[in-house]
Amino acid sequence: MKHGKKYNESLKLVEKTKLYEVDEAISLAVKTKTAKFDETVEVHIRLGVDSRHADQQVRGAVVLPNGTGKKMRVLVIAKGDAAKAAEEVGAEFVGAEDMVARIQNEGFMDFDVVIATPDMMGLVGRLGKVLGPRGLMPNPKAGTVTPDVARAVNEAKAGKIEYRLDKTNIIHCPIGKVSFGEEKLKENFDTLLSAVVKAKPAAAKGQYVRSCVVASTMGPGIKINPNKVGGVQA
């Protein structure tokens, strides 16, 4: 795969085989950005679990202390008082059958998070094939199926992100923008990794965090020492 001149220059700053300390890795992620836009900094964590087994799933959500740098557009599926509460705290879209029909019939997808009250999940279930592949299906573990929609909307807008394994046992998450600076990115990183480590399944055997890589959107991957993340030996 061919890369541009800026990427190759950034790559010279990174030692391919080195396992960096967290602070140094995040500093490099900021320095090796190559695009003119404000790149997102992402973390990729490979875990020593098998996502094919229900008792080894790792999934949850955490509010990053400094947010993600992205304005979240929130859709709430609710009725009555819950719908009013969602509107009062600034949810961009609120509805029930009308909103489900709009998604099904018009292909409406101008939102980043879907929150639903428990009584609406029978209705929301019709959207499984549309929302599921995009990672937008409301889920109790992520706090997006809840009677307290006002709190869920506020958390989503404050920088709440969901983490979960993909089919290759890797978690991919944003921890902010390059413009945040090293200190804020480090705070977000520590918060995410601490949550992932605490979510370790009882059935997981051997080393839990197998590898951890941080990178800006267009920059090279920087390997972090997996034994020095999450605030505990992982």
trRosetta pair geometry for C-beta under 8 A, 3 or more apart (Angstrom, degrees):
i j d omega theta_ij theta_ji phi_ij phi_ji
3 7 3.9 -99 166 88 122 138
3 8 5.6 150 93 -52 111 83
3 11 7.4 100 86 -31 157 137
4 7 5.0 97 57 9 74 103
4 8 7.0 -141 99 -4 38 91
4 34 7.2 143 76 163 118 145
5 8 5.9 -60 -149 39 30 109
5 9 6.4 31 154 -21 65 106
6 9 5.7 -54 -150 34 32 113
6 10 6.5 32 152 -18 65 105
6 34 4.0 129 128 -153 120 111
7 10 5.7 -56 -152 36 33 111
7 11 6.3 40 150 -29 66 105
7 34 5.3 -38 -72 -64 62 168
7 218 6.8 -107 -88 157 103 88
7 219 7.3 -179 -126 -125 77 40
7 220 6.9 122 -170 -50 84 88
8 11 5.4 -45 -146 27 34 119
8 12 7.2 46 152 -29 59 94
9 12 6.0 -46 -166 16 35 115
10 13 5.9 -54 -171 23 46 113
10 14 7.3 24 144 -8 71 108
10 31 7.6 159 -139 118 92 73
10 32 3.7 104 -168 -154 115 88
10 33 7.6 175 -113 34 146 13
10 34 5.6 -99 -26 -64 142 106
10 219 5.6 -109 152 -139 155 88
10 220 5.8 176 115 0 106 104
11 14 5.9 -69 -157 40 43 104
11 32 7.7 93 -60 -149 35 127
11 220 4.9 114 -99 -53 75 150
13 28 6.3 175 127 -145 114 100
13 31 6.4 -122 149 112 164 122
13 32 5.8 -155 62 -82 131 105
14 18 7.9 -150 180 48 64 112
14 28 6.1 107 -90 177 92 139
14 32 6.6 9 -40 -80 115 154
14 220 5.3 -145 25 95 155 135
14 221 8.0 136 170 82 161 42
14 222 5.6 -122 -129 -100 126 86
15 18 3.7 56 90 -2 119 122
18 223 6.8 160 90 64 53 107
19 223 5.4 -71 -110 122 57 107
19 224 6.6 44 -170 156 75 18
19 225 4.1 92 147 -80 114 71
19 226 7.6 -74 -153 -3 130 66
20 24 4.6 -131 -173 89 110 109
20 25 4.0 141 97 -64 132 91
20 28 7.0 -95 -126 11 170 138
20 222 5.9 -16 20 164 144 103
20 223 6.4 132 11 85 86 58
20 224 5.6 -56 70 -106 81 54
20 225 6.8 -141 74 -17 28 81
21 24 4.8 79 59 14 85 107
21 25 6.8 -158 85 -11 38 91
21 224 7.5 16 170 -146 10 82
21 225 6.5 -8 -90 15 44 118
21 228 6.3 -63 -131 116 67 158
22 25 5.8 -61 -146 36 28 111
22 26 6.3 21 162 -15 66 108
22 186 6.6 106 138 -135 110 94
22 189 6.4 165 -168 121 119 143
22 190 7.6 81 164 -71 159 84
22 224 5.8 44 -91 -146 61 128
22 228 6.4 -143 -26 118 97 107
22 229 6.6 128 -75 -97 121 79
23 26 6.2 -61 -150 38 26 105
23 27 6.3 28 153 -20 63 110
23 182 7.3 57 -159 175 72 122
23 186 6.3 14 -104 -108 67 135
24 27 5.6 -54 -148 36 31 115
24 28 6.4 31 153 -18 65 106
25 28 5.7 -57 -152 37 30 111
25 29 6.4 36 150 -25 65 103
25 214 5.1 106 147 41 114 127
25 222 4.6 161 -151 124 87 123
25 223 7.5 -118 -114 84 127 26
25 224 4.8 -53 -37 -84 168 94
26 29 5.4 -46 -147 30 36 116
26 30 6.7 36 153 -17 64 101
26 41 7.4 51 -142 -173 82 151
26 182 5.4 121 119 -144 110 82
26 185 5.1 166 -165 108 126 121
26 186 5.4 -165 48 -74 171 80
26 189 6.4 -116 -80 -23 131 154
26 214 6.2 -42 -85 130 61 163
27 30 6.0 -57 -157 35 31 109
27 31 6.4 23 150 -14 66 112
27 182 5.3 13 -87 -111 70 135
28 31 5.5 -59 -141 43 35 109
28 32 5.7 19 164 -12 72 115
28 222 5.0 136 91 -105 129 156
29 32 6.3 -61 -134 43 22 101
29 33 7.5 50 156 -51 55 83
29 41 5.4 80 146 -133 135 114
29 178 7.6 -145 131 -108 84 87
29 185 7.5 -154 79 157 128 157
29 214 5.0 -68 -67 130 142 107
29 215 6.0 -157 -126 -123 103 21
29 216 5.3 143 179 -37 82 84
29 219 6.4 143 -151 88 58 149
29 222 5.8 -120 -64 19 84 136
30 33 6.5 -31 -168 -15 32 109
30 41 7.5 -27 -71 -83 67 134
30 178 5.5 137 -129 -153 70 86
30 181 7.3 39 -119 -140 151 31
30 182 5.9 -89 -13 -70 151 82
30 185 7.2 -169 -60 12 111 158
30 216 7.3 117 -92 -60 27 126
32 216 6.5 180 87 20 80 118
32 219 4.1 111 115 -154 97 128
32 220 5.8 -70 160 33 148 86
32 222 7.5 151 25 -49 147 120
33 39 4.8 -172 -138 27 117 139
33 178 4.9 11 -62 -108 155 158
33 216 4.3 -66 -95 116 83 172
33 217 7.7 44 -134 39 92 78
33 218 6.8 75 -159 60 62 93
33 219 5.3 -74 -94 -51 38 125
34 39 8.0 66 40 -53 55 149
34 216 7.7 158 10 90 70 127
34 218 4.7 -107 55 113 100 117
34 219 5.9 153 -7 -82 92 71
35 39 5.4 122 46 -64 115 107
35 216 8.0 -153 21 138 100 120
35 217 6.6 -28 9 79 140 113
35 218 4.5 114 -32 15 106 148
38 69 7.2 -133 132 168 128 140
38 177 4.8 14 155 -170 110 127
38 178 5.9 -156 -165 45 66 93
38 179 4.9 -32 -140 -17 119 118
39 177 7.0 141 82 -155 38 70
39 178 4.8 50 58 -21 85 123
39 216 4.1 58 122 178 140 108
39 217 4.0 -143 -154 21 98 104
39 218 5.9 -111 -110 16 136 88
39 219 7.0 102 142 -11 165 102
40 68 7.8 6 -135 176 110 90
40 69 7.2 -173 -108 68 80 129
40 70 7.8 4 -98 -49 121 114
40 174 4.9 -48 179 -133 123 119
40 176 7.4 172 -150 105 67 24
40 177 6.0 -55 -102 -100 50 60
40 178 7.8 -106 -75 -23 8 77
40 216 7.1 146 80 -157 37 62
40 217 5.1 78 44 -57 76 105
41 174 6.9 108 74 -159 49 70
41 175 5.4 -53 96 61 99 88
41 176 5.7 0 43 70 107 70
41 177 6.9 141 0 -140 87 10
41 178 6.2 126 -47 -71 100 60
41 180 7.7 -93 13 33 127 122
41 185 5.6 13 65 -137 159 128
41 214 6.6 10 179 -176 99 99
41 215 7.3 177 -150 94 62 28
41 216 5.4 -41 -96 -96 68 64
41 217 8.0 -86 -72 -29 31 67
42 172 6.5 1 -180 -172 120 84
42 173 6.7 162 -155 87 74 34
42 174 5.3 -49 -98 -98 75 56
42 175 7.1 146 -117 7 24 80
42 214 7.2 171 87 -150 45 55
42 215 6.0 -19 60 65 88 75
42 216 7.7 123 14 -126 77 17
42 217 7.2 91 -10 -80 111 55
43 171 7.9 1 108 105 91 91
43 172 7.6 168 86 -150 50 40
43 173 5.4 -14 57 64 92 85
43 174 7.9 144 15 -118 75 11
43 175 5.6 51 -15 -25 111 122
43 189 6.4 135 -68 -125 143 88
43 192 6.4 144 50 101 150 149
43 193 7.7 -103 166 -62 160 93
43 212 6.8 -13 -170 -168 99 92
43 213 7.3 154 -157 82 51 47
43 214 5.3 -21 -101 -99 73 78
44 170 5.8 1 -175 -179 89 119
44 171 7.3 167 -153 82 42 51
44 172 5.3 -3 -106 -104 79 74
44 212 7.3 158 82 -154 53 44
44 213 4.6 -12 58 60 102 97
44 214 7.8 -175 20 -78 72 32
44 215 7.6 2 0 16 110 105
44 221 7.5 -40 34 -132 129 121
45 170 6.6 153 77 -158 43 65
45 171 4.5 -9 57 54 100 100
45 173 7.8 -2 5 16 107 104
45 193 7.4 161 -90 -110 145 83
45 196 6.1 32 105 172 167 168
45 209 6.3 -56 -166 -138 105 95
45 211 7.5 175 -151 90 42 54
45 212 5.1 0 -109 -108 75 82
46 168 7.8 -52 -121 129 97 92
46 169 6.2 61 -158 109 72 91
46 170 5.0 -32 -93 -98 68 85
46 209 7.7 102 76 -167 56 54
46 210 4.5 -63 106 68 99 108
46 211 4.4 24 39 48 116 91
46 212 7.5 -139 25 -65 70 45
47 58 6.1 41 42 10 176 154
47 165 6.7 -84 39 -99 128 112
47 169 5.4 -123 60 169 78 95
47 170 7.4 168 9 -98 76 33
47 171 6.8 51 -22 -11 114 103
47 196 7.7 -137 -80 173 125 115
47 204 7.5 -63 165 -130 107 136
47 208 6.2 -23 -153 172 86 64
47 209 6.4 -41 -108 -102 65 45
47 210 6.3 146 -137 5 10 96
48 169 7.8 68 -92 165 11 141
48 204 6.2 103 95 -170 85 104
48 205 7.3 -106 137 77 114 49
48 206 5.1 -118 166 89 149 100
48 207 5.1 130 -31 87 153 61
48 208 5.3 -119 40 -122 105 22
48 209 7.4 -61 -3 -7 94 11
48 210 5.0 127 -56 -53 84 104
49 53 7.9 -123 173 55 89 104
49 56 4.1 174 -173 176 107 109
49 57 7.9 176 145 -70 142 12
49 58 6.3 133 41 -22 159 113
49 165 7.1 -99 81 -88 119 152
49 169 5.9 175 69 -142 70 116
49 201 6.2 91 -120 31 137 122
49 203 7.7 85 -135 92 100 90
49 204 4.9 -56 -87 -106 96 102
49 208 7.5 21 -39 -144 93 70
50 53 5.1 57 90 9 101 106
50 56 5.2 56 55 87 63 157
50 169 6.8 -53 -109 -82 31 128
51 56 6.7 -120 -86 103 28 99
51 57 6.5 70 -139 -105 68 64
51 58 8.0 -80 -97 22 88 81
51 165 4.3 -161 -95 122 126 139
51 166 7.4 -115 -42 97 173 24
51 167 6.3 -143 78 -130 141 33
51 169 5.3 -163 -20 -84 105 70
52 56 8.0 16 54 60 50 120
53 56 4.4 56 77 19 104 109
53 57 7.7 -142 95 -36 57 70
53 203 6.9 -113 120 120 135 151
54 57 6.1 -25 -162 -18 39 114
55 201 6.0 134 154 -179 63 135
55 202 7.5 -57 174 61 105 84
55 203 4.3 82 127 -13 110 151
56 201 5.0 -162 -123 60 44 160
56 203 5.1 -96 -73 87 82 119
56 204 6.1 119 -133 -74 93 75
57 164 7.7 -11 -178 -153 93 93
57 165 6.6 -139 -149 25 59 124
57 201 6.9 105 50 -69 42 137
58 163 7.5 -38 133 122 94 98
58 164 6.8 167 98 -139 63 49
58 165 5.3 91 51 -36 89 106
58 171 6.9 -73 101 -64 121 125
58 196 6.8 51 170 -152 132 78
58 199 5.2 107 -151 123 89 118
58 200 7.4 -9 -105 -103 118 32
58 201 6.5 -114 -71 -28 81 99
59 139 7.5 -56 150 136 133 151
59 141 5.2 62 111 121 104 146
59 142 7.1 -62 159 -60 99 88
59 162 7.5 4 -169 -179 82 96
59 163 7.0 -172 -139 96 42 59
59 164 3.9 20 -112 -109 90 100
59 165 7.0 -86 -63 10 82 77
59 199 7.5 -167 44 -177 24 145
60 141 5.8 -94 -100 162 53 97
60 142 6.8 156 -169 -94 26 55
60 162 7.3 -169 105 -149 30 65
60 163 6.1 -3 62 56 70 90
60 164 7.6 150 15 -73 42 75
60 195 6.2 -145 95 165 132 112
60 196 7.9 -171 47 -91 117 50
60 199 5.2 -142 -6 -94 137 143
61 141 7.4 138 -7 129 91 65
61 142 4.3 90 -39 -152 124 64
61 143 5.2 -105 55 18 141 108
61 144 7.7 119 -45 -28 158 91
61 160 5.6 34 167 176 114 103
61 161 6.6 -175 -150 93 76 34
61 162 4.6 -38 -95 -99 92 65
61 163 7.1 161 -96 14 38 70
62 160 6.9 -177 96 -145 25 68
62 161 6.5 -17 62 58 71 77
62 163 7.0 4 11 -2 103 114
62 191 6.0 170 152 147 132 97
62 192 6.0 170 71 -105 143 54
62 195 4.2 -108 -67 -57 143 167
63 155 5.4 -100 -85 -157 120 92
63 158 5.7 8 -155 101 119 113
63 159 5.8 92 -166 82 70 80
63 160 4.5 -39 -93 -88 72 77
63 161 8.0 137 -107 12 27 63
63 191 7.9 -70 87 163 49 142
64 67 5.8 160 86 -77 105 6
64 68 6.2 105 43 -60 144 69
64 159 4.3 -90 57 143 91 121
64 160 7.5 -179 7 -92 71 24
64 161 6.2 32 -25 2 109 110
64 175 6.6 169 -126 -148 143 61
64 176 7.0 -166 154 -56 150 94
64 188 4.4 23 -160 -133 115 98
64 191 5.8 147 -125 80 57 141
64 192 6.9 -4 -94 -53 97 95
65 159 7.6 -55 50 83 10 145
65 184 7.9 -141 92 -153 96 75
65 187 5.1 -72 59 144 130 120
65 188 6.4 -139 41 -81 79 64
65 191 5.8 169 -12 -49 95 152
66 159 6.9 153 91 -128 32 174
66 176 6.0 9 97 -95 113 137
66 180 6.0 98 137 -149 142 128
66 184 4.2 110 -111 -168 172 106
66 185 7.8 -81 64 -65 147 34
66 187 5.9 97 -16 80 116 122
66 188 5.4 -84 42 -57 102 108
67 70 7.9 -164 159 35 99 56
67 158 6.3 -121 -90 166 92 44
67 159 3.2 -144 -119 -72 50 129
67 176 7.1 93 92 -106 58 91
68 72 7.8 79 46 -53 124 105
68 159 5.0 162 -14 -138 74 86
68 161 6.3 110 -70 -63 128 116
68 174 5.4 68 -150 105 110 120
68 175 7.6 -124 -120 -166 72 11
68 176 5.9 -141 -144 -91 37 47
68 177 7.8 90 157 -30 49 80
69 176 5.3 98 -18 -158 115 61
69 177 3.6 145 -137 -19 174 111
69 179 7.3 128 -128 55 139 101
69 180 6.5 -106 -64 -55 124 107
70 112 7.4 166 134 -135 123 167
70 174 7.6 50 -8 103 127 159
72 112 4.8 -117 -149 72 72 135
72 113 5.6 20 180 -3 118 120
72 156 5.1 -143 123 150 153 91
72 157 5.4 -144 56 -99 113 52
73 92 4.7 -29 -159 17 80 156
73 93 7.5 44 165 -1 95 102
73 110 6.4 -61 129 143 159 71
73 111 4.6 -128 112 -128 101 55
73 112 5.0 110 46 4 74 91
73 113 7.4 168 83 25 46 76
74 86 7.9 -142 122 -168 120 104
74 90 7.8 80 42 111 125 74
74 91 4.6 -91 98 -134 111 77
74 92 5.6 135 52 15 59 87
74 93 7.3 -163 102 37 48 74
74 111 6.6 61 -150 -158 7 109
74 112 7.2 -45 -72 58 48 82
74 113 5.0 -22 -113 69 73 106
74 114 8.0 155 -162 -91 59 25
74 115 6.4 4 -172 4 106 114
74 153 5.3 125 140 -134 165 86
74 156 5.2 112 -92 98 123 147
74 157 6.8 -68 -30 -56 131 92
75 91 7.2 105 -120 -180 14 108
75 92 7.0 -47 -71 70 56 91
75 93 4.3 -16 -113 74 78 113
75 94 7.7 176 -160 -76 51 36
75 99 6.8 156 -171 -176 113 139
75 111 4.0 1 -26 -147 110 171
75 113 7.0 -179 29 89 70 53
75 114 5.0 -21 73 -109 105 70
75 115 7.2 168 88 26 51 68
76 82 7.7 -151 162 144 125 92
76 83 7.0 162 113 -121 118 59
76 86 3.9 -121 63 -152 168 157
76 91 4.6 -18 -7 -166 119 162
76 93 7.1 170 25 93 63 60
76 94 4.8 -7 65 -110 101 79
76 95 7.9 128 84 22 63 46
76 114 7.8 157 -89 -161 29 52
76 115 4.9 -22 -108 72 76 98
76 116 7.2 158 -163 -85 55 42
76 149 5.4 80 -146 -170 132 134
76 153 6.6 -36 -65 -76 128 116
77 95 6.8 -30 -116 81 59 57
77 96 6.1 98 -166 -113 75 50
77 99 6.1 -147 -102 78 82 136
77 100 7.1 60 -124 -56 126 94
77 114 6.9 22 -10 -175 105 97
77 115 7.3 -173 24 92 69 47
77 116 4.1 -8 62 -108 106 94
77 117 7.3 -130 99 19 71 71
77 120 4.7 174 127 147 103 148
77 123 6.7 -165 173 92 133 118
77 124 5.4 146 79 -77 165 109
77 138 7.5 -115 34 -25 118 146
78 82 3.9 -109 179 111 135 113
78 83 4.5 -174 100 -68 93 70
78 86 5.9 138 43 -14 136 139
78 94 6.7 -44 50 -158 92 95
78 96 6.9 -96 81 -78 14 90
78 115 7.9 -16 -32 111 114 87
78 116 6.7 173 -60 -147 77 49
78 117 4.6 88 -113 -11 96 113
78 120 6.0 -107 -92 -31 46 149
78 149 5.6 -68 -48 -52 158 161
79 82 6.7 46 60 53 38 102
79 83 5.4 -10 -139 -27 14 125
79 96 5.1 15 -67 -63 96 141
79 117 7.6 -98 25 37 67 140
79 119 7.9 -74 32 93 107 121
79 120 7.2 155 -6 -77 91 113
80 83 6.0 118 51 17 30 101
80 84 7.2 -59 141 -3 38 100
81 84 5.5 -54 -149 37 36 113
81 85 6.2 39 153 -23 68 105
82 85 5.6 -51 -148 34 32 114
82 86 6.5 35 152 -21 63 103
82 117 4.9 22 161 -62 170 139
82 147 6.8 -105 -99 -165 128 59
82 149 5.0 92 -172 7 94 130
83 86 5.7 -52 -151 32 32 113
83 87 6.6 31 152 -17 64 105
83 94 5.1 125 -159 168 84 123
83 95 7.6 72 -134 -84 123 18
83 96 7.5 -65 -81 -43 134 98
84 87 5.8 -57 -153 36 32 111
84 88 6.3 34 151 -24 66 108
85 88 5.6 -55 -148 33 31 115
85 89 6.7 12 161 -5 65 107
85 149 5.7 126 92 69 113 99
85 150 4.3 -83 162 -55 110 108
86 89 6.5 -68 -150 43 28 96
86 91 4.1 -14 167 8 93 145
86 94 4.9 147 97 -104 125 126
86 115 7.4 178 -118 83 126 125
86 149 4.7 -39 -73 129 99 130
86 150 6.6 -133 -79 -78 45 59
86 153 5.7 142 -138 -49 73 146
87 90 7.9 74 180 -48 29 13
87 91 6.2 -70 -81 48 35 96
87 94 5.3 -81 -64 4 88 157
88 150 7.0 -18 71 -112 103 114
89 150 4.8 131 -21 -147 145 80
89 153 4.8 129 98 89 124 132
89 154 5.7 -75 180 -58 137 88
90 153 6.7 161 67 152 74 126
90 157 6.8 33 91 -65 126 162
91 94 5.3 91 97 -61 126 99
91 115 7.6 -107 -117 45 132 123
91 149 7.6 -21 -51 155 146 112
91 153 4.9 -86 -69 -124 95 138
92 111 6.7 -175 70 -108 125 96
93 99 6.5 126 156 -126 110 128
93 110 7.8 120 -39 82 141 90
93 111 6.0 -88 27 -77 131 131
94 99 7.6 -114 142 -57 20 145
95 98 4.7 -95 -173 72 129 97
95 99 3.1 141 80 -35 121 111
95 100 7.7 -148 113 -9 106 63
95 102 7.5 54 83 11 160 128
96 99 6.4 104 28 23 12 100
96 100 7.1 -26 150 -6 40 105
96 120 6.5 -123 -132 -125 90 120
96 123 6.5 3 -177 134 81 169
97 100 5.7 -57 -146 38 33 112
97 101 6.2 33 156 -19 67 108
97 123 6.6 -101 -84 -148 65 136
98 101 5.8 -57 -149 37 28 111
98 102 6.4 32 151 -24 63 106
99 102 5.4 -49 -147 31 35 115
99 103 6.6 33 154 -17 64 102
99 108 8.0 -107 -163 84 66 142
100 103 5.9 -56 -153 36 32 109
100 104 6.2 25 153 -14 66 111
100 123 5.7 -119 -53 163 157 100
100 124 7.1 -134 -97 -96 117 44
100 126 6.1 67 -174 68 128 125
100 127 6.2 -126 -140 -48 88 116
101 104 5.7 -59 -141 43 31 109
101 105 5.5 0 171 5 70 119
102 105 6.7 -63 -123 51 18 91
102 106 5.1 -31 -168 33 60 122
102 108 4.5 -2 142 13 96 144
103 106 7.3 -41 -80 54 10 79
103 107 7.4 31 -166 -133 42 12
103 108 5.1 -87 -90 60 52 89
103 109 7.1 88 -134 -72 88 65
103 127 5.8 14 107 -117 142 126
103 130 6.2 145 155 114 112 159
103 131 8.0 4 174 -54 149 98
104 126 6.9 -29 -75 134 133 115
104 127 7.0 -115 -66 -94 89 84
104 130 7.3 -138 -93 -27 59 153
109 130 7.9 -139 -89 169 111 111
109 134 7.7 -156 -153 -102 127 174
111 114 6.6 91 115 -69 133 75
111 136 7.7 105 97 -150 96 138
112 156 8.0 154 93 177 101 116
113 136 7.3 -170 -132 -141 26 86
113 144 6.8 -141 -178 -118 96 127
113 156 4.6 -152 76 -150 172 139
114 124 7.5 144 152 -145 130 126
114 131 6.2 -43 16 -139 157 139
114 136 5.0 78 4 167 116 93
114 137 7.2 -30 66 -125 131 15
114 138 5.3 -101 109 -54 95 88
114 144 6.5 74 90 174 59 131
115 138 6.2 108 -132 -110 25 119
115 144 4.9 -120 -107 -158 64 76
115 145 7.8 -176 -160 -76 58 31
115 146 7.1 -40 -167 39 102 94
115 149 5.6 130 133 -140 128 90
115 152 4.7 142 -136 123 142 135
115 153 6.4 -117 23 -68 161 72
115 156 7.0 -117 -48 -34 125 145
116 120 4.6 -130 -173 83 105 118
116 121 6.0 127 119 -76 136 67
116 124 4.9 -46 -95 -53 167 152
116 138 4.3 -129 20 -7 106 172
116 144 7.0 48 21 146 71 78
116 145 5.6 -14 71 -112 87 71
117 120 5.0 86 60 4 77 109
117 145 7.6 78 -173 -163 11 62
117 146 7.1 -62 -114 88 50 36
117 147 5.6 56 -142 -109 94 51
117 149 6.3 -61 -66 -52 87 116
118 121 6.0 -32 -163 -12 42 116
118 145 5.9 81 -86 168 64 99
118 146 7.5 33 -39 -107 84 8
118 147 6.4 -33 4 -59 102 82
119 122 7.8 -37 173 13 44 100
120 123 5.1 -54 -171 43 68 115
120 124 5.6 69 132 -25 87 105
121 124 5.1 -52 -134 43 40 112
121 125 6.1 61 158 -40 66 94
121 138 7.1 -122 -106 82 91 123
121 145 6.2 27 -78 -135 121 127
122 125 5.8 -39 -156 11 27 121
123 126 6.4 -43 180 9 42 111
124 127 5.7 -58 -172 33 55 111
124 131 7.8 -27 179 23 92 156
124 137 7.6 127 152 -152 112 75
124 138 6.0 -17 162 28 160 120
125 128 5.7 -2 -169 -38 53 110
127 130 4.9 -64 -169 50 76 111
127 131 4.8 51 134 -8 104 113
127 137 7.5 174 102 -107 93 83
128 131 6.5 -65 -123 50 21 91
128 132 4.9 29 179 -33 64 122
128 137 6.2 36 -125 -108 61 133
129 132 6.3 -27 -105 29 17 116
129 133 7.4 14 -179 -9 45 106
130 133 7.7 -82 -177 32 16 96
130 134 7.4 -14 150 7 54 119
131 134 5.9 -81 -157 50 37 104
131 136 4.2 -104 -160 82 88 95
131 137 4.4 126 116 -71 112 68
131 138 7.9 -5 146 -7 152 63
132 135 7.8 34 178 -65 30 25
132 136 7.7 -85 -47 50 16 67
132 137 4.8 20 -85 -36 60 132
135 162 7.3 -179 169 80 110 132
135 164 7.8 180 -138 46 111 125
138 142 7.6 -147 -163 67 47 114
138 144 4.2 -139 -139 120 75 103
138 145 4.6 113 148 -63 110 83
139 142 4.4 68 73 17 101 106
139 144 5.7 47 40 50 56 104
139 145 6.2 -97 135 -6 6 108
139 162 7.8 92 52 -135 123 143
140 143 7.4 39 -175 -76 36 25
140 144 7.8 -113 -76 53 20 57
140 145 4.5 -56 -71 61 64 113
140 146 7.5 126 -126 -63 66 72
142 162 4.5 -6 -132 -112 124 120
143 146 6.0 5 -173 -41 61 135
143 152 5.8 -178 145 -115 93 98
143 155 6.8 -29 121 85 143 156
143 160 7.3 -80 70 178 134 149
144 152 6.3 125 -114 -164 46 133
144 162 7.8 -36 -22 -71 125 132
146 149 6.4 159 87 -73 90 50
146 151 7.3 -81 127 67 147 104
146 152 5.1 155 52 -51 134 132
148 151 4.4 9 140 23 114 116
148 152 6.4 133 101 -19 73 91
149 152 5.3 -58 -147 41 40 114
149 153 6.1 42 155 -23 72 103
150 153 5.9 -53 -148 34 28 110
150 154 6.5 27 154 -16 62 108
151 154 5.7 -58 -150 38 31 111
151 155 6.3 30 154 -19 66 108
152 155 5.8 -55 -146 37 30 111
152 156 6.3 33 154 -22 64 105
153 156 5.8 -53 -149 34 30 112
153 157 6.4 21 157 -11 64 110
154 157 6.0 -63 -149 42 29 105
154 158 6.1 27 154 -22 66 113
155 158 5.5 -59 -142 37 31 111
155 160 4.2 42 149 -38 91 141
156 160 5.2 -66 -92 47 38 113
161 173 5.7 107 140 -155 142 111
161 174 6.7 -159 -113 57 150 79
161 192 7.4 -14 69 -104 127 111
163 171 5.0 30 -173 -164 101 128
163 173 5.2 -34 -99 -66 97 135
163 192 6.8 126 -60 -159 143 96
163 195 7.0 132 27 104 140 120
163 196 6.1 -77 124 -84 157 98
163 199 8.0 172 86 28 118 160
164 171 6.7 158 74 -118 15 92
165 169 5.6 -22 -155 -130 119 40
165 170 7.0 110 -148 51 67 25
165 171 6.0 -58 -88 -69 48 78
166 169 7.4 -74 67 -2 62 14
166 170 5.4 -18 39 62 104 78
166 171 7.5 167 -5 -88 80 32
166 172 6.9 22 -25 -1 125 105
171 196 6.3 -158 49 -119 166 134
173 192 5.8 -179 99 -152 149 144
175 185 5.8 88 118 -155 111 75
175 188 4.1 145 -175 118 92 121
175 189 5.2 37 -160 -71 161 66
175 192 6.0 -99 -99 -9 108 145
175 214 7.9 -40 27 -133 135 109
176 180 4.3 0 154 -22 134 156
176 184 6.3 177 -161 123 171 102
176 185 5.2 -138 59 -101 131 75
176 188 5.1 151 -24 17 118 166
177 180 5.3 130 65 -24 68 92
178 216 5.6 25 -73 -120 115 128
180 184 4.0 -118 168 84 106 126
180 185 5.2 128 90 -52 126 83
180 188 7.6 -6 154 -3 164 135
181 184 5.5 79 65 20 83 101
181 185 6.8 -159 92 -5 38 97
182 185 5.8 -66 -145 43 28 110
182 186 6.0 31 159 -24 68 109
183 186 5.8 -56 -150 33 26 112
183 187 6.7 27 153 -19 62 104
184 187 5.6 -49 -150 33 35 114
184 188 6.5 33 153 -15 65 105
185 188 5.7 -56 -150 39 33 111
185 189 6.1 39 151 -23 66 106
186 189 5.5 -51 -144 35 32 115
186 190 6.3 32 157 -19 65 105
187 190 6.0 -54 -147 36 28 109
187 191 6.5 28 154 -19 62 108
188 191 5.7 -56 -149 35 31 113
188 192 6.4 28 156 -16 66 107
189 192 6.0 -61 -151 38 28 108
189 193 6.2 17 160 -10 67 112
189 214 7.3 -18 -113 -98 131 137
190 193 6.1 -59 -140 43 27 105
190 194 6.0 32 160 -24 64 110
190 230 7.8 150 -154 -108 57 23
190 231 6.7 78 -165 -51 96 99
191 194 5.9 -55 -146 34 24 112
191 195 6.6 24 156 -18 60 107
192 195 5.9 -62 -156 35 30 110
192 196 6.4 25 153 -17 67 108
193 196 5.6 -53 -144 37 36 111
193 197 6.2 35 157 -19 68 105
193 209 7.9 26 -155 -100 102 149
193 212 7.5 21 -109 -129 123 148
193 229 4.5 -104 -170 168 148 101
193 230 4.1 -122 144 -74 95 68
193 231 7.5 147 103 -5 102 78
194 197 5.9 -55 -147 37 28 110
194 198 6.3 27 155 -17 63 108
194 230 5.1 143 -89 -154 41 64
194 231 5.1 28 -101 8 100 123
195 198 5.8 -57 -146 38 30 110
195 199 6.3 27 154 -20 64 111
196 199 5.7 -61 -149 37 30 111
196 200 8.0 66 146 -56 56 71
196 209 7.6 86 117 -87 120 109
196 230 6.5 -104 68 -98 87 122
197 200 6.1 -10 -175 -34 43 108
197 208 7.0 104 -130 108 70 143
197 209 7.0 -38 -91 -41 90 120
197 229 7.3 177 -55 114 125 82
197 230 3.3 99 -28 -173 142 149
197 231 7.1 -160 52 46 153 82
197 232 5.9 158 159 48 149 106
197 234 5.4 -101 -113 -107 113 103
198 230 7.8 -173 -23 -169 68 116
200 204 5.5 -96 -176 39 88 146
200 208 5.2 -37 -120 -136 123 148
201 204 4.8 117 65 -25 83 97
204 208 5.6 57 144 -109 142 91
207 210 5.9 111 108 -90 111 64
207 226 7.3 73 169 118 124 133
207 234 7.3 62 -171 118 78 73
208 234 5.0 -107 68 171 104 81
209 212 6.1 0 177 -46 117 110
209 226 4.4 -171 120 -172 99 104
209 227 7.7 177 77 -72 111 35
209 229 5.9 -130 150 62 171 121
209 230 6.9 -177 -38 -8 148 132
209 234 3.7 16 15 130 117 141
210 226 6.2 -84 123 -136 12 169
211 223 6.9 -54 -165 -142 100 99
211 226 5.6 -89 -102 -62 25 130
212 223 7.3 110 78 -161 56 56
212 224 4.3 -46 93 61 106 109
212 225 7.9 -12 48 73 111 23
212 226 5.2 144 -1 -97 99 77
212 229 5.6 87 -23 -40 169 160
213 221 4.5 -4 -177 -170 128 111
213 222 6.5 142 -159 65 70 40
213 223 5.6 -35 -100 -96 80 54
213 224 6.9 -174 -90 7 26 85
214 221 7.5 136 68 -156 29 62
214 222 5.3 -31 65 62 80 98
214 224 6.2 57 -7 -35 103 119
215 219 5.3 -166 -170 85 81 87
215 220 6.3 -120 -127 113 113 26
215 221 4.5 -56 -61 -98 130 54
215 222 6.3 154 -77 8 69 77
216 219 3.8 59 50 15 97 120
224 228 7.2 -121 164 67 93 98
224 229 6.4 77 127 -64 129 121
225 228 4.4 44 91 16 111 113
225 229 7.6 174 91 -29 64 88
226 229 6.2 -52 -153 13 41 118
226 234 6.2 -100 160 74 80 123
227 233 6.0 -5 -164 -142 82 77
227 234 6.4 -154 -121 42 38 82
229 234 5.8 -16 67 -13 85 142
230 234 5.2 92 36 -71 134 118
